[in-house]
Amino acid sequence: MCGRFALTASPEEVAEILGVMELEGFPPRYNIAPTQPILVAVASPPAEPGSNRPDRMAVLVRWGLIPSWVKDPKEFTLLINARSETANEKASFRAAMRHRRILVPASGFYEWHRPPKESGEKLQAYWIRPKSGGIVCFGGLMETYMSKDGSELDTGCILTVGANKAIGEIHDRMPVVIQPQDFSRWLDCRHGEPRDVADLLRPAAEDYFEAIPVSDLVNKVANVGPELQTPVALPPKKQKPTADKSGDGQMSLF
C-alpha cells in the first residue's frame, strides 16, 4: 500500500524528468495524503502535423479514484491504490488501465511497519526514497468523474505490486515504479494495451530504494514540514525470555 508520499523537487526538476512544458510554481510537499490534489503526467492528445508540442502534459487530479459508473461518491470506498496484478480485471480499474494510465512523480513515499500485536512493539514509520536521490515516478490510473450537476472531477490512484525483499521487511506491498525509458510506452494508451505494459508491473530492484526510520509526525495530515523526514533511531527490540535448559528442572540456588 502507498498511503502517503512526498514531492519536494522543484517544478523545473519535475518538468524535466516528465518531459512536459514548464510547470507553474508549487511549494515542496512533505506529506501528500489521500483526497488532496496530486500532480500527474498523462499522454497529450494527438498533435497537429509539424507541431513540436510535448507528447505528455501535466494535470492535477484528486488522489482517490472514482470510477465513472459510481452513483454516489460519498458511499464509495476511496481507491487510493490499485493492485497491479488484478487491475485489468476489476470493474473499478479496467477502463482506466486500458485508456488512462498516468505517471505520479514523487521524491519518495512513507510506509509503516506493523509488528505482531504480541510483540508489544509500536508502529514504525519509514521514509522510503531512491538511493540515488532525485524523482521517482509511480505508475497510476486516472478517471474523470461527472457528478449529477454536470461538474467534472479528475481522480487518480497509484498502482502497487508485491514488495521486493528489501521493502518486504517493512510492508508486503510497494508502488509500481516506471523507469524513464518506459514512460512513453506506459502512457501510450492509443497503441498499447494493458498486456503490452504488463512487464512494467514489477517490484523495483532491491537496491533502488533506501528506507529511513522517521517519527510518527507523518501520521497527522496537518504536519507538512521537512522534519517529517528527519531520521530517528529505532527502539531496541524486546528480547523474548528464554528457558533455562542448563539444569534438570530442579530448583537451584546456583
Salt bridges, closest charged atoms under 4 A:
ASP55 OD1 - ARG56 NE 3.87
GLU85 OE1 - ARG173 NH2 2.89
GLU143 OE2 - ARG100 NH2 3.06
ASP172 OD1 - HIS171 ND1 3.21
ASP182 OD1 - ARG185 NH2 3.79
ASP188 OD2 - HIS191 ND1 3.16
GLU193 OE1 - ARG195 NH1 2.74
ASP199 OD2 - ARG185 NH2 2.95
GLU210 OE2 - ARG129 NE 2.63
